[in-house]
């Protein structure tokens, strides 16, 4: 059986691609005087040109000229121009093979290169094995191999040799990973792992299948079932050191492979691979279950507190008339008492003159029932659901291994008290139980004359535990999402080394004194400028007075004269089925090649099967219905392909391919240069089986839902998307899309609406090199902050909210730099850190310091906003593009009433990724045909004003058939270089 190739044909072409652009030709193939002197020693144009070309190839990419080498014309022309020869003479070079070989030998000596031999191959395999323990991606390994050989001044061998070296390195790395996972295992561990492949008692599924099931709903029954899963994993009792010395990427990939395989397939593996795979699955699944338990507990508590608040409001509204009657009654009684005092008469008689004494006594009792706690709080109603928590919290606290920072030791002590009470079946809270963690709001309920109230003590402790887990002050052993805050950051020694070497990956001056001096000076200058403009009533389209700020609304974004061109081009776009559109785009870009097999990296063999699975995600149809709507396809085939070829990373790579293709298209430049972007969340209702996974946000109503948070470039390309909870503020995820997309876009300025900003985001945006420009609703209520000790600005008084605490920023400067550097280098995601910072108690040093830094940047931005109508227009136009993209996404995601009905979060992510990929494909297809439509207008004698092209949009879908059968066999394919004919005006 022939060895499977590690590199695809496309990757092989990429690795040894020769430079063709002018800049690259200058960079790689410019001769120095010594080169030219040597070249001129050849006789005849052909020999001089051939010798020079060989010199270029040996220098970069580093291989020798073959007898059948085909070189790009720009290379020949550039080299010929430098050596002053006729480019046509290239065809005559090498007619004598001995000449070519003699030239190659002389150039090897000149460049001090050595041929690649067997010892080099063995050394290369050893070197690549180290990298292969981190990643088994062939392109990365091959790229490292070529770079290493260039540094060692070796002539590159054929790519087939490089491929074989990568293959051997991956095989060796796999064996090392297997050994690292299996050698620490005892016979007992192996027996327990084998048990996971057996059927669960009384069930038709194996233990492993049951253990990897996600919880269905956030309630006590499913919590208890999930706790049993964690207990079962803990019984396997794998060694604590297992997996610590294995790169997380490899461990996760091995666990994913095991998760996709049937127990029968796993059972067929030779023992070492089987135990290694099962161990990886157990390690990763245990962390997943822990995170899911903490998240479920969080959601249950949030639901209970929200329910109590809602009930409190309902009761108050329901009792409104009775409360009003009592207020009116006691107002009369009060007035009578005042008159009685003034007249010196009997106060009791005065009361009875208003209401009989018996009725007055009864009314007092009724008022006591109507009265709410002194703080008008709803916490007392949470106690009504104490039984719900008691069903599962004793078991939850027993299985979670918790650790705490000093700030949360009191909460951890309270949790330990609850554990001891549960173990001893105590109903009364010990008198010496810790109480320092109890907030003032809770004290009236927890601390009573009779002692500590059991219900409210436990609820308070569980609520504070939830908050501490969110912020990272308390962490869970074995978790991924709820670890010690410091564990997420760059190691302190590495950060110190980067700072010492002035190699921090940040866009600012790392010296705090210099940085703050510069920013505060700029802030002072901008405050003075805006104060002067406001005083002279010269702010552009804005007025600032004692009564507040008023900004004139912007004119229409699209001028009337552009509408005719929009209509004309829309009528010319060819009508097309979505299946045909996807095949067109794949023919242009080859995006489908990125959906590689999880195990061996091979491309999908059946393109229509792959595109069907992607389309099923995008239009929210699902695999079962997609199989019914696509002749020749079956659910089994689609399910297998999705399991092995569709993942987050394959969707990301394919999306980047489409975004890059559109970015490079000349017509896209009419909409922008790819340096600005916007982001927005689009809510989809959660229905059916997915309803229990959704979250409720009053902003969107009372129904549960999910948010697809998407980033779109100024050229309309949606370059990032992710599924988030509707209850989480949009600003949490703004930076993720800017930092972790894989496209060639280089975003410099980013826009959001009000939900997209916080002071923490303002700070991190600036630190990481992005200009942040949110459209803030009610801008006049968003306060400015000024440095301490600066002059006052009376004109700006309505906008100034306070002074900046610069001392706090200085005190935590290194913490700020370490956090930002960790995010930039990918040690931790921005969203995770922003969630934790947002959950910190207000007194936390880092959170407060970052907020103060953000206040500087927010104030500078608002001052700029007040001075620049152009900035307001840019932000408005950018956000409009995102809103228009949301309309397209809603139209594409039309099946199942546009609801998310998948229970698995993984499947929900695939829905969002498929939708984003198909909308990106539509944007690219429309970009291509809008250019052809404008050309068609010009050819028809209808002049097109170039200034109006910026108002065209590639987000239209009226010409695209999204419904019906998805029959790929009947889709009209185009020959290479051909396009579909434009529609005739006036025809459907």
C-alpha positions, -999 to +999 in steps of 0.1 A: +000+000+000+016+034-010+024+058+017-001+085+023+012+119+013+013+145+041+012+175+018-017+183-006-010+194-042-020+230-032+004+229-002+032+216-023+027+245-048+026+270-019+058+258-003+081+263-033+061+291-051+084+316-068+080+353-062+060+371-090+050+405-076+074+434-081+081+438-044+089+401-040+111+400-070+131+430-057+134+414-023+145+379-034+160+383-068+181+415-068+218+409-077+247+426-059+279+436-076+296+403-069+267+384-084+267+405-116+305+401-119+302+363-118+272+363-142+290+384-168+318+358-170+294+335-189+295+337-227+262+343-246+228+356-235+214+321-229+242+311-206+242+344-187+205+343-182+204+306-173+233+310-148+215+340-132+182+321-129+200+292-113+216+316-088+182+330-080+166+295-075+195+283-053+192+314-032+154+312-029+135+289-025+168+270-023+165+242-049+184+234-080+171+240-115+156+208-130+155+198-167+117+202-167+114+233-144+088+258-155+094+293-143+069+322-142+074+348-169+079+377-144+110+359-130+126+356-164+118+392-173+132+405-140+164+385-142+169+393-179+165+430-172+192+430-145+217+410-166+208+429-198+200+398-219+171+389-242+144+371-222+137+349-253+172+333-249+159+314-219+144+288-241+179+280-254+195+275-220+202+239-210+203+225-245+236+210-232+228+193-199+265+194-190+264+232-191+235+234-166+252+209-143+286+228-144+268+260-136+250+244-107+283+231-093+300+265-096+270+282-079+270+257-050+306+267-043+299+304-047+269+302-024+286+278+000+258+252-003+260+215+003+238+188-013+212+171+009+223+136+020+211+107+042+226+122+074+207+154+067+175+134+062+180+117+096+188+150+114+158+166+098+135+139+110+148+142+145+143+180+144+108+178+130+098+152+156+101+179+183+077+201+164+054+172+155+048+167+192+031+201+191+013+199+157+009+173+130-001+198+103+020+189+073+023+225+059+038+238+092+062+209+094+073+212+058+077+249+062+100+244+092+119+218+073+126+241+044+136+270+068+160+247+087+177+234+056+182+270+043+198+280+076+221+249+073+229+259+037+216+227+022+202+225-013+166+216-009+157+180-020+125+171-039+093+178-020+086+141-019+117+137+003+104+165+026+070+149+027+086+116+037+106+133+065+074+149+078+056+116+077+083+099+097+085+127+122+047+126+127+049+088+132+077+092+158+059+120+176+027+099+177+046+070+194+062+094+219+028+109+227+013+074+231+042+063+254+039+095+275+002+087+281+005+050+286+037+044+306+024+060+339-007+038+337-010+008+361-028-024+352-057-011+373-059+021+352-059+000+320-087-022+332-108+008+341-102+023+307-113-010+290-144-009+311-154+024+294-158+005+261-184-019+276-222-014+277-235+006+306-257-016+328-293-015+317-285+006+287-278+001+250-249+025+250-213+022+263-200+039+294-179+061+273-208+072+251-229+080+282-200+099+299-196+122+269-232+132+267-240+169+273-265+178+300-300+185+286-314+212+308-302+234+337-322+217+364-314+195+395-321+162+378-297+168+350-272+183+374-272+151+395-268+129+363-239+150+353-223+148+387-225+110+384-205+114+351-178+133+369-177+108+397-173+080+372-144+098+355-128+104+389-130+067+397-107+060+367-082+080+389-056+087+362-022+099+375-021+136+382+010+140+360-006+124+330-007+147+300+013+176+316+042+170+293+022+167+261+014+197+240-023+207+245-029+207+207-019+171+204-038+160+235-069+177+222-066+162+187-061+127+201-092+132+223-112+144+194-102+114+173-113+091+201-145+110+205-154+105+169-147+068+169-171+040+179-161+018+208-157-010+183-132+010+163-112+019+195-112-017+205-094-026+173-064-004+181-032-020+193-030-016+231-007+013+234-027+035+210-060+024+225-050+032+260-034+065+249-065+075+231-088+066+259-066+084+284-068+115+263-106+113+260-109+109+298-086+139+305-104+162+281-139+150+289-133+153+326-124+190+321-154+195+299-178+179+325-164+201+353-169+232+332-204+222+323-213+215+359-201+249+370-219+266+341-251+247+349-249+257+385-244+293+375-274+292+351-296+276+378-287+303+403-292+330+377-326+316+369-337+314+406-326+350+413-342+362+381-374+344+390-374+359+425-369+394+411-397+389+386-420+375+413-412+405+435-422+429+407-454+410+400-464+409+436-458+446+439-478+453+408-506+430+420-508+446+454-505+481+440-542+490+447-540+476+483-508+495+489-523+527+475-554+523+497-532+519+528-511+550+519-542+570+514-556+558+548-525+565+567-522+599+551-556+607+565-547+593+599-514+613+599-533+645+590-558+638+619-529+633+643-512+665+633-545+684+638-550+667+672-515+677+683-521+712+673-554+713+691-542+694+721-569+668+717-569+631+723-549+614+694-567+581+698-600+598+693-586+615+663-577+581+648-611+566+656-627+596+639-611+584+607-615+547+611-629+524+638-602+511+661-608+474+653-605+482+616-573+503+623-558+473+641-566+450+613-552+475+587-519+475+606-517+437+603-525+440+566-498+467+561-472+444+577-481+417+551-479+442+523-445+456+535-413+447+516-378+444+531-362+477+541-340+477+510-370+468+488-350+437+478-361+404+463-336+382+480-361+369+506-380+352+477-349+332+466-353+312+497-385+297+484-364+277+459-340+264+485-352+229+480-342+230+443-306+238+453-305+212+481-313+184+456-279+187+440-255+211+458-243+187+485-232+163+457-217+192+437-196+206+465-184+171+473-170+164+437-155+198+430-119+204+443-118+242+450-089+265+456-091+302+464-071+334+463-067+354+496-097+376+486-120+346+485-108+326+514-139+335+534-162+321+507-141+289+505-143+285+543-181+288+541-182+262+514-161+239+537-186+245+565-214+235+542-195+203+533-191+194+569-227+201+577-238+179+548-215+151+559-228+152+595-265+159+585-265+191+605-295+213+601-282+242+621-254+264+610-226+263+637-223+295+657-186+299+647-193+295+610-174+321+588-195+352+581-170+377+568-180+369+532-217+380+538-224+412+520-246+439+537-275+431+514-276+395+528-270+402+565-307+409+575-316+375+560-286+354+572-279+369+606-310+367+627-316+370+665-320+332+666-286+327+649-275+321+613-304+312+591-296+279+574-314+285+541-300+320+535-265+312+548-263+284+522-278+304+494-256+333+501-225+311+502-235+295+469-241+329+453-208+342+464-191+310+452-207+316+417-193+352+416-158+341+427-157+313+401-167+339+374-139+362+384-112+336+390-108+343+428-119+307+433-109+280+408-116+243+402-089+217+399-091+200+365-111+228+349-103+247+317-127+277+321-125+281+359-088+281+366-066+304+387-065+338+370-027+338+371-026+304+352-041+320+321-013+346+318+022+344+304+045+329+331+060+357+351+095+348+341+087+349+304+069+382+307+099+397+326+122+384+299+101+400+271+100+433+290+137+432+297+144+425+260+119+452+249+100+425+230+065+429+244+040+424+215+021+456+223+015+488+203+025+512+231+055+525+249+060+500+278+075+527+300+046+538+322+059+573+329+065+581+293+033+565+281+011+583+307+028+616+302+021+614+264-015+603+267-024+628+295-008+657+276-029+647+245-059+645+267-053+680+282-049+694+247-080+678+234-101+690+264-089+725+259-097+724+221-132+710+226-139+735+254-129+764+232-150+751+203-180+745+225-177+780+241-175+796+206-203+773+193-180+759+167-183+722+173-193+707+139-230+697+139-230+697+177-240+720+205-229+718+241-247+739+267-255+737+304-286+717+295-266+690+277-252+678+244-271+678+212-256+663+179-273+669+146-283+635+129-263+625+098-277+628+063-288+597+044-259+574+039-268+566+002-275+596-020-306+596-042-285+596-074-268+563-064-302+544-063-305+543-101-271+525-104-280+501-075-312+492-093-295+488-127-268+465-115-292+444-094-313+438-125-283+425-144-271+399-118-276+363-131-303+343-113-286+313-097-293+284-073-273+284-041-258+251-051-245+266-083-232+296-064-212+275-040-197+254-068-187+286-087-170+300-056-153+267-048-140+266-084-125+300-080-110+296-045-108+259-037-121+266-002-134+230+001-098+217+003-095+231+038-121+206+052-094+180+059-099+147+076-093+149+114-071+119+115-049+119+084-054+155+070-067+142+036-091+164+016-127+153+013-131+129-017-167+138-024-171+176-029-208+176-033-212+156-001-190+182+017-209+212+002-242+196+012-231+193+048-219+229+048-252+241+032-272+221+057-255+241+085-259+274+067-296+272+059-304+256+092-318+225+076-298+198+094-284+166+080-316+145+080-336+170+059-306+178+038-303+142+028-340+141+019-336+173-002-304+162-020-308+133-045-281+107-042-271+116-006-279+098+026-279+108+063-252+082+071-228+097+045-234+133+056-231+124+093-198+106+086-184+135+067-194+160+093-178+139+121-144+137+103-141+167+081-161+196+097-146+213+127-141+248+140-106+250+125-116+237+091-145+263+089-120+290+099-095+281+073-122+279+045-136+313+056-102+329+055-098+316+019-130+333+008-123+366+027-088+367+012-101+361-023-126+390-020-100+412-003-077+408-033-105+415-058-101+449-074-138+458-072-139+453-034-116+484-031-145+506-039-160+498-005-128+501+016-092+490+019-098+462+044-084+482+074-117+490+091-144+467+104-175+465+126-191+438+147-226+431+159-246+404+176-276+388+158-301+370+181-317+337+170-345+322+191-337+289+207-365+264+201-372+227+203-344+206+218-322+237+218-345+258+240-329+245+272-295+257+261-306+292+253-304+322+276-329+349+283-320+386+280-348+411+287-334+433+259-347+406+235-378+396+253-387+367+275-378+339+251-345+320+253-320+325+224-284+325+212-264+353+197-242+349+166-216+376+171-200+385+137-172+408+125-175+422+090-148+442+071-154+475+053-155+454+021-185+435+035-166+402+041-177+385+074-143+374+087-153+360+121-183+346+139-190+329+172-219+317+192-224+335+225-250+337+253-275+365+249-270+374+285-234+383+280-225+419+268-213+421+232-182+439+243-168+407+257-162+392+223-151+423+202-114+416+205-117+379+198-127+385+162-100+410+156-072+389+171-080+353+161-093+354+125-070+337+099-076+361+070-051+386+055-071+416+066-051+440+088-078+458+108-068+492+123-101+507+132-132+489+146-168+500+151-195+487+174-228+499+188-233+508+225-233+472+237-199+467+222-179+489+245-167+490+281-138+509+296-119+476+297-124+471+260-113+507+253-080+500+272-072+467+256-080+479+221-055+507+225-029+484+241-032+459+212-030+485+184-066+490+174-085+523+171-118+517+188-148+537+177-182+527+191-214+545+183-225+553+218-262+559+224-271+588+247-235+602+243-243+632+265-248+608+295-214+591+289-191+611+311-156+624+304-127+619+329-100+644+334-065+643+349-062+654+385-049+690+390-056+702+355-075+734+349-113+733+350-133+735+318-166+752+327-180+746+292-175+709+295-190+707+330-222+688+319-200+660+304-173+656+331-179+628+354-147+628+376-110+626+377-086+598+367-069+577+393-035+576+376-018+563+408-037+531+404-026+527+368+011+531+378+007+507+406-006+479+384+013+488+352+031+455+349-001+436+355-017+455+327+012+448+303+013+411+312-025+407+306-024+425+273+007+405+262-009+372+272-040+381+251-018+392+221+003+360+221-028+338+224-020+324+258-056+332+267-085+346+248-096+382+253-132+372+259-123+349+288-102+376+305-129+403+299-155+381+315-134+375+345-124+412+349-160+422+346-169+397+374-142+409+398-152+428+429-149+466+424-119+468+446-097+445+425-065+463+416-060+451+380-097+456+370-097+491+384-064+501+368-075+488+334-108+507+338-089+539+345-067+534+314-099+528+294-114+560+307-085+579+292-090+563+258-128+567+260-125+604+269-101+609+240-125+591+216-155+612+227-135+644+223-126+633+188-162+624+180-173+658+190-148+674+166-151+651+136-182+646+115-161+624+092-155+600+121-192+598+128-199+591+091-173+563+091-187+546+122-223+550+109-214+535+075-195+506+090-223+497+113-248+499+085-228+473+066-231+449+096-268+454+099-273+448+062-252+416+065-275+405+093-305+408+069-287+385+045-279+360+072-315+360+084-327+352+049-302+323+045-309+308+079-346+304+071-354+268+079-369+257+113-384+292+115-349+306+119-346+290+153-316+272+168-329+237+177-296+219+182-289+208+218-252+204+213-231+236+216-208+221+190-236+218+165-247+253+172-212+265+165-213+246+132-246+263+123-230+297+129-199+289+110-218+274+080-240+304+079-210+328+079-192+308+053-221+308+029-228+345+034-191+351+027-194+330-005-225+351-015-205+383-009-176+371-030-199+359-059-218+392-058-186+412-058-174+394-090-207+399-108-213+434-097-180+443-114-192+425-145-226+443-143-209+477-142-188+467-171-219+456-189-235+490-184-204+507-198-204+484-228-241+491-234-233+528-236-245+537-201-217+556-184-211+547-147-200+574-123-170+558-104-178+579-073-211+560-070-196+525-070-190+527-032-228+526-027-232+493-044-235+463-020-226+426-024-252+416+002-282+412-021-299+378-024-330+384-045-314+367-075-303+337-055-327+307-051-322+294-015-351+270-015-362+238-032-342+206-038-305+209-036-295+188-066-258+192-072-260+169-103-282+194-121-261+224-111-247+241-142-209+240-140-187+266-158-156+260-177-124+276-163-123+313-169-160+315-179-188+334-162-225+332-162-242+356-186-258+387-172-295+391-172-311+412-199-327+443-184-364+439-178-363+401-179-369+379-148 
